[in-house]
Amino acid sequence: MSAWSASNRVVCGDYVLGLKGNQASLHEAVEDYFTTAHAADFKQIKYDYAEEVEVGHGRLETRRYWITGDLRTLPKTVS
């Protein structure tokens, strides 16, 4: 599991929505998209990156977000 897939997100306007495995087709399409983009170091893809670091309850958590509006490869309808 790559670092980004620990918290899959879909951005809609100014919102970031969690993407669950029970949305199988969409989840798989998003995971494939970001796996391919990440492996190619996001060449020719416009994206933003953000990172959050939180310390609490005896642990350190780092969340990394790669965000893009390029939705061309996602399915138009999802079952």
N, C-alpha and C positions, 0 to 999 in steps of 0.2 A: 504494500500500500504506500503510495507516495504521500508526501507531506500535505499536498493540497486536498487529497481525497478524504482526509479525516473529517473535513467539514465542507462538503459540497454545497455550493450556493448558486442560486440563479438571481441575477439582478433585474429588477423590474422598475424602471424609473429611478427613484431615489431610495429604493428598498432592496435589501438583500434577503432572499427567501431560502430557507433550508430545503434541500432536495432529498427526499427519502427513497429508500429502496423499493417501496411499494408502488412507486411510479416508474416501473421497470423500464419501459421504452425510453422515456425522457432521461432517466438516471443513466442508462447505458450510453445514450447519445452524448450527454454532457461529459461523462467520464472518458469516453473515447476521444472527444474533441480536445479536452485539456491534456490527456496523456500524450496525444500526438503533438499538440502545440508545445508542451513543455519539453518533449524530447527534441524538438527542432529549435529550442530556445526562443520560441515565439517569433521566429523570423517571418516577416511580411504579415504580421497580425498586430493590429493596434490594440493595446491593452494597458491597464493600470495595475499597480501592485501596491498592496498595503500589508503591514505587519503589526500585530498587537502582541505585547508581552505583558502577562499578568503574573503577579506573585501573590499567593495566598494559600492558606490551609496547608502550609508546609510543602508546596510544590510550585514549580515554575511552568507556565503554559505559554507557548508561542503559537499564534495563529497566523497563517500566511494566506493571503487572498490574491488570486489572479483574476482580474475582471475584464470582460470584453463585451462589446455590443454586437459582435459578429456572430449572428445566429443562423447564417446561411446553411450550415450542415445539420442543423437540428430538424427533426421531423415536424411537418406542418400540423399533423394531428397525432395525438398520443392516446394509446388505448389504456 
